[in-house]
């Protein structure tokens, strides 16, 4: 499979992603084998995030067409929310990108969040490493529909696009949302709806209130209509401008932040597994107040203390 992967076989890529999603022990060996390809990758990893119904999938579909018109190969990784009751996921974002299925230069994969918070799945970074090693020029990472605090995308993507709509509520509600602080580019999608110009003015005014100097990157605010492909070329240009602003050092720092996120995710998953297997007698002691949850956590994780 590794040889087929290196030869550019899309089916080998799909099988490799399945290994990572299923936590197969061979997945780590595969990622290590592809380390050199990942390190030399020049892929633009673009995070698309925003509230449910903002039009992220439709906008991503239009961006795919724009990238393909330039001859670039494109990968899309869509994260869909898992049901807290059944555990299932619809994985329906690919429906809006169906016209690209026969294009060998486009690869689209949906993943379930499987209970992970923050808008991404716990295996996202591993899958992202495969897509980079495969040699895609553009990789779009679409989060689940987020609220006010799901900002993991900023730790994973090289460039974060926050998708807003004119009907997203008043300015106060919008500006207290954590996702407003992570944007490298703002796009007001469905800009043909009333209120688009007002929202643009409000975002620009809010940006000027923050501390800044001559080196501060002010996230450009664009208007798009994804269903009509309006403003898509300008959006892609703004992303490229941010890449130029980052430079090699800025990009290196962002990749270090991605590694930190990957490490945190691995630690949390190990801790979650140990917590799930905690003896009922220890849980009983916590319930009766004999010990604190912190004391049991230290014991379960094998620490004497965390001071």
C-alpha positions in Angstrom: 0.0 0.0 0.0 2.9 2.4 0.8 4.3 1.9 -2.7 0.9 2.5 -4.3 0.5 5.6 -2.1 3.9 7.0 -3.3 2.8 6.3 -6.9 -0.3 8.5 -6.5 -3.0 5.8 -6.2 -6.1 7.5 -4.7 -7.4 4.2 -3.4 -4.2 3.6 -1.5 -4.7 7.1 0.1 -8.3 6.2 1.0 -7.2 2.9 2.7 -4.4 4.7 4.5 -6.9 7.2 5.9 -9.1 4.3 7.1 -6.1 2.9 9.0 -5.7 6.2 10.9 -9.4 6.5 11.6 -9.6 3.0 13.0 -6.5 3.5 15.2 -4.7 0.6 13.4 -1.2 0.2 14.8 0.2 0.3 11.3 -0.9 3.9 10.9 2.0 5.2 12.9 4.4 3.2 10.9 2.9 4.6 7.7 3.1 8.3 8.9 6.8 7.7 9.9 7.6 6.3 6.5 6.0 9.4 4.9 7.8 11.8 7.2 10.1 13.2 4.5 7.2 13.9 2.1 5.3 15.7 4.8 8.3 17.9 5.7 8.9 19.0 2.2 5.2 19.6 1.4 4.2 23.0 0.1 0.4 22.4 0.5 -1.8 25.3 1.5 -3.9 24.0 4.4 -7.0 26.2 4.6 -9.5 25.9 7.4 -13.1 26.7 6.7 -15.2 27.4 9.8 -18.4 29.1 10.7 -21.9 28.6 12.1 -24.2 25.9 10.8 -25.8 27.0 7.6 -23.3 29.6 6.7 -22.6 27.9 3.4 -19.1 26.5 4.1 -19.6 23.4 1.9 -21.0 25.4 -1.0 -18.2 27.9 -0.7 -15.6 25.1 -0.6 -17.2 23.6 -3.7 -16.7 26.9 -5.5 -13.1 27.1 -4.2 -12.4 23.6 -5.6 -13.5 24.8 -9.1 -11.3 27.9 -8.8 -8.2 25.9 -7.8 -8.8 23.3 -10.5 -9.1 26.0 -13.1 -5.4 26.7 -12.2 -4.5 23.1 -12.6 -3.9 22.5 -8.9 -4.8 19.2 -7.2 -7.3 19.7 -4.3 -8.2 17.6 -1.2 -11.1 18.3 1.1 -11.5 16.9 4.6 -15.0 17.5 5.9 -15.7 16.9 9.6 -19.4 16.0 10.4 -20.8 16.0 13.9 -21.6 12.6 15.5 -24.9 12.1 17.3 -24.5 12.1 21.1 -27.2 9.5 21.2 -26.6 7.0 18.4 -23.0 7.8 17.7 -23.7 8.0 14.0 -22.9 10.8 11.5 -24.7 11.8 8.3 -21.4 12.6 6.5 -23.5 14.7 4.1 -21.2 17.6 3.2 -19.9 15.7 0.2 -23.3 15.9 -1.5 -22.6 19.5 -2.4 -19.3 18.5 -4.0 -20.7 15.6 -6.1 -19.8 17.1 -9.4 -16.1 16.7 -8.7 -16.3 12.9 -8.1 -15.0 12.0 -11.5 -12.1 14.4 -11.3 -8.9 12.6 -10.5 -7.4 15.9 -9.3 -9.9 16.2 -6.4 -10.1 14.0 -3.3 -13.0 14.5 -0.9 -13.3 12.6 2.5 -15.8 13.0 5.3 -15.0 12.1 8.9 -17.2 11.9 11.9 -16.2 14.0 14.9 -16.8 10.9 17.2 -17.6 13.1 20.2 -14.5 15.3 19.9 -15.1 18.9 20.8 -13.6 21.9 19.1 -15.0 21.4 15.6 -12.5 18.7 14.5 -12.0 14.9 14.9 -9.2 13.5 17.0 -7.6 11.9 14.0 -7.7 15.0 11.8 -4.0 15.9 12.1 -2.9 12.4 11.1 -5.2 12.4 8.1 -3.9 15.8 7.2 -0.4 14.5 7.2 -1.3 11.9 4.6 -2.9 14.5 2.4 0.2 16.7 2.6 2.5 13.7 1.8 0.3 12.8 -1.2 1.2 16.1 -2.8 -2.1 18.1 -2.9 -1.5 21.8 -3.6 -4.6 22.9 -1.7 -6.2 21.1 1.3 -9.5 22.4 2.6 -10.4 21.4 6.1 -14.1 22.1 6.8 -15.1 22.0 10.5 -18.5 21.0 11.9 -20.9 23.9 12.3 -19.4 25.8 15.2 -20.6 28.1 17.9 -18.7 30.5 20.0 -15.7 28.5 21.4 -14.8 25.8 18.8 -11.4 27.2 17.7 -9.3 24.1 17.2 -9.1 24.8 13.5 -6.7 27.8 14.2 -4.2 25.3 15.7 -4.3 23.0 12.7 -4.8 25.0 9.5 -2.2 27.3 8.0 -4.9 29.8 7.1 -8.3 30.1 8.8 -11.3 31.4 6.9 -14.3 32.4 9.1 -17.5 32.2 7.1 -20.3 34.6 8.3 -23.7 35.4 7.0 -25.7 38.7 7.2 -28.4 37.0 9.2 -26.0 35.8 11.9 -27.4 37.9 14.7 -26.4 41.3 16.1 -22.9 42.6 16.3 -22.5 42.1 20.1 -23.4 38.4 19.7 -21.0 38.0 16.9 -18.0 39.7 18.4 -18.0 37.7 21.7 -17.7 34.5 19.6 -14.2 33.0 19.9 -14.1 32.2 16.2 -14.0 35.9 15.4 -10.5 36.1 17.0 -9.0 33.3 14.9 -9.8 34.6 11.4 -7.0 35.2 8.9 -9.7 36.0 6.4 -13.4 36.9 6.9 -15.9 36.1 4.2 -19.5 37.3 4.4 -21.2 34.6 2.4 -24.7 34.9 0.9 -23.8 38.6 0.5 -26.9 39.1 -1.6 -29.0 39.0 1.6 -29.8 42.3 3.4 -27.2 43.4 6.0 -24.0 42.3 4.3 -22.6 45.8 4.0 -23.5 46.6 7.6 -21.8 43.5 8.9 -18.7 44.3 6.9 -18.5 47.8 8.5 -19.1 46.4 12.0 -16.3 43.8 11.6 -13.9 46.4 10.3 -14.7 48.8 13.2 -14.1 46.0 15.7 -10.7 45.2 14.2 -9.5 48.8 14.7 -10.3 48.6 18.4 -7.7 45.9 19.1 -4.0 46.6 19.7 -2.0 46.7 16.5 1.1 48.1 14.8 2.5 48.3 11.3 3.2 44.5 11.3 -0.4 43.5 12.4 -2.3 41.4 9.9 -5.8 42.8 9.6 -7.9 39.9 8.3 -9.5 41.1 5.0 -13.3 41.1 4.9 -14.7 39.8 1.6 -18.2 39.3 0.3 -19.1 36.1 -1.5 -22.0 34.3 -2.9 -20.9 30.7 -3.0 -23.9 29.3 -4.9 -23.1 31.8 -7.7 -19.3 31.6 -7.5 -19.1 35.3 -6.9 -16.0 36.6 -5.0 -14.3 33.2 -5.1 -11.2 34.4 -7.0 -10.8 37.3 -4.6 -11.1 34.9 -1.6 -8.4 32.6 -2.9 -6.2 35.7 -3.6 -6.6 36.9 0.0 -5.6 33.4 1.3 -2.4 33.5 -0.8 -1.7 37.1 0.5 -1.8 35.7 4.0 0.6 33.0 3.0 3.0 35.7 1.8 2.5 37.6 5.0 3.4 34.6 7.1 6.6 33.8 5.3 8.7 30.7 6.0 9.1 31.6 9.7 5.5 32.3 10.4 4.5 29.1 8.6 7.0 27.1 10.7 5.5 28.5 13.9 2.0 27.5 12.8 3.2 24.0 12.1 4.7 23.8 15.6 1.3 24.8 16.9 -0.2 22.0 14.9 2.2 19.6 16.5 1.3 20.8 19.9 -2.4 20.3 19.1 -1.6 16.7 17.9 0.3 16.0 21.1 -2.6 17.3 23.3 -5.1 15.2 21.4 -3.0 12.1 21.9 -2.7 12.8 25.6 -6.4 13.4 26.0 -7.3 10.2 24.2 -5.0 8.1 26.4 -6.4 9.8 29.5 -9.9 9.2 28.3 -9.2 5.6 27.7 -7.8 5.1 31.2 -10.7 7.0 32.8 -13.1 4.7 31.0 -11.4 1.7 32.5 -11.2 3.1 36.0 -12.3 0.6 38.7 -15.8 1.1 40.0 -14.4 1.0 43.6 -12.4 4.2 42.9 -15.6 5.8 41.4 -17.4 4.8 44.6 -14.8 6.6 46.7 -15.2 9.8 44.7 -18.9 9.6 45.0 -18.7 9.2 48.8 -16.2 12.0 49.1 -13.5 9.8 50.5 -11.1 11.0 47.9 -11.2 13.8 45.3 -11.4 13.3 41.6 -8.0 14.9 41.2 -6.4 12.3 43.6 -7.9 9.4 41.6 -6.8 11.1 38.3 -3.2 11.3 39.5 -3.4 7.6 40.4 -5.0 6.5 37.2 -2.4 8.4 35.1 0.5 7.2 37.2 1.6 10.5 38.6 2.6 11.3 42.2 1.5 14.9 41.7 1.5 17.6 39.0 3.2 20.3 41.0 
